[in-house]
Amino acid sequence: PVLHAGVSPLGTCYNAAGAVFGVPTLYVADLYDGLTYLYNANNLTLLGSIPNPAGVTATTGIATNGTLLYWVADNNLYTSAMNGTSFTTIGQLALQLPGAVCGDICRDALGRLWAVDIANDFISAHSATTGAYLSLGFDHPGGVEAFGNGIEFRSDCGRFEIPFGVESAGQVTDVAVATDTGFVLGTVSVAGLGVFVNGVESAIPSPGFGGPSLFVIENATNALFEIPAANTCPAPQPDCHVSPGVGYRLAFDDYPTSTFTATPALPITAVLPTTN
């Protein structure tokens, strides 16, 4: 681990091009001291700091498209240049549930911002230009009373990396690889890093050791870690189901002549002409 230069790290983002210092850079937004710290992603040495747009107001989220930084402070969305200048106030990030509190944010390949509502354990998609809710979201992998404030979009998989822990664990224990519907495809254990793992960021590939990696933030000890991510992107398992109470009609041009099998390997012995 490397000690964070601020007092309470949370939101993170990664800029492989090194827009400010010319080296791959990890940005770590501090909750309380009004600064975001920039680290050399090769070795996590401190490069410098830039001001947060809302000053010492609690800044929880940061993301980038390589040209702009996106910030969240007290549920309000801001943008700036990569060096922290030219701030623009976008407005409120339109989290949907009562008493919503935004944790970290990330930006996906389609330019949408995804935000963790840490009060309601819900993750939602938003416009990067207005903060509006895009009617997409899913429950936090940790469930009700989940632990975990961070989120990251993993570009090589088109998946999310989400730190989580269930209520009974009392801490963040894993980082989930999940789809944009919240389906968990795999996990990486972070239980040994500390009780309060907050932010997460991916580097594909890691500038330090080549493979895919995750940068994670442990708030209780004010520490930054780089750990290996899954070497391959986990694929979703085949899933064919209908929701209770919803009818579906399947049409067949001809009766099947091949033998098909279904989980748990029971043969399909008959197909009706029509079925609901």
C-alpha positions, -999 to +999 in steps of 0.1 A: +000+000+000+009+037-005-005+063+019-029+088+004-016+124+007-050+137+018-072+129+048-101+108+034-100+093-001-130+081-020-136+088-057-111+077-083-105+079-120-076+070-144-061+088-173-038+066-193-027+095-216-013+115-187-030+148-197-013+168-169+020+153-160+027+132-191+025+098-174-005+075-167-023+091-138-046+080-111-068+108-097-081+104-061-107+128-049-105+136-012-138+138+007-130+167+029-099+187+022-110+203-011-083+187-033-079+158-057-045+141-057-027+128-088-005+098-086+018+082-111+000+050-120+033+032-126+043+033-090+017+054-071+042+082-063+025+116-058+026+140-087+006+169-073-029+180-066-058+201-081-087+218-064-121+202-062-148+224-078-169+226-046-141+234-023-142+216+010-177+204+005-178+166+006-166+154-029-175+118-034-172+111-071-149+117-100-148+104-136-132+113-169-135+110-206-098+119-211-107+155-219-130+165-190-132+156-154-167+150-139-172+155-102-200+150-077-202+169-044-233+168-023-252+152-052-243+181-075-225+175-108-196+196-121-170+194-149-135+208-153-105+206-175-081+177-167-059+201-146-088+212-125-094+246-141-124+259-160-151+246-136-186+243-148-216+236-126-240+212-144-266+210-117-281+182-095-274+146-103-309+133-104-307+103-081-342+088-079-349+075-044-357+095-012-328+106+008-303+097-019-266+102-012-242+098-041-209+079-036-185+075-065-193+078-102-179+064-135-183+070-172-192+041-196-183+036-232-216+053-243-207+084-224-233+078-196-224+085-160-232+058-134-236+068-098-238+047-065-266+058-042-251+047-010-282+055+011-305+033-010-281+007-023-290+015-059-268+022-090-282+044-117-273+059-152-273+096-159-267+121-186-232+135-185-244+169-198-274+174-176-273+149-147-307+136-157-317+100-148-317+078-179-342+052-166-315+026-162-303+011-129-299-019-107-296-029-071-262-028-054-245-063-055-242-062-016-280-060-013-299-041+014-276-022+038-247-030+015-212-018+021-193-002-008-192+033-022-172+029-054-179+020-090-157+018-122-164+009-158-139-017-172-134-008-208-120-041-220-151-060-208-178-034-210-185-044-174-186-026-140-162-031-111-181-026-078-167-030-043-193-046-020-199-064+012-232-078+026-246-064+058-236-095+078-199-091+068-196-057+083-172-045+057-164-046+020-151-081+011-150-083-027-151-064-059-178-076-082-176-077-120-212-069-131-233-062-162-253-030-166-283-049-153-265-058-121-258-095-129-226-105-111-202-124-134-173-128-110-156-114-079-121-105-066-115-107-029-103-076-011-112-088+024-075-086+035-070-050+026-090-034+054-126-028+066-135+003+046-125-002+009-141+028-009-130+037-044-121+014-072-105+021-106-092-002-134-061+000-156-063-021-187-035-029-190-017-018-158+012+006-167+031-009-138+030-047-145+012-051-178-019-072-169-053-059-160-054-043-125-076-025-100-066+005-079-086+004-046-088+029-018-089+018+019-103+047+038-097+035+074-060+034+069-058+061+042-041+037+018-040+031-019-034-004-034-030-018-069-042-054-071-046-079-100-080-080-117-094-110-135-071-118-164-100-125-187-134-109-188-160-132-173-188-140-197-225-142-187-240-177-184-268-186-208-301-177-192-335-185-205-365-177-183-398-159-181-410-137-153-439-150-131-472-140-145-459-130-179-470-150-209-448-157-239-457-174-272-430-192-291-435-198-328-419-226-347-418-228-385-413-266-384-411-291-356-375-296-345-359-328-356-327-325-335-324-335-299-320-307-274-311-309-237-319-286-209-305-281-174-301-304-156-295-324-188-331-337-191-341-343-227-368-322-243-392-350-254-420-330-269-427-295-284-463-284-286-474-265-318-480-235-296-474-228-260-480-200-235 
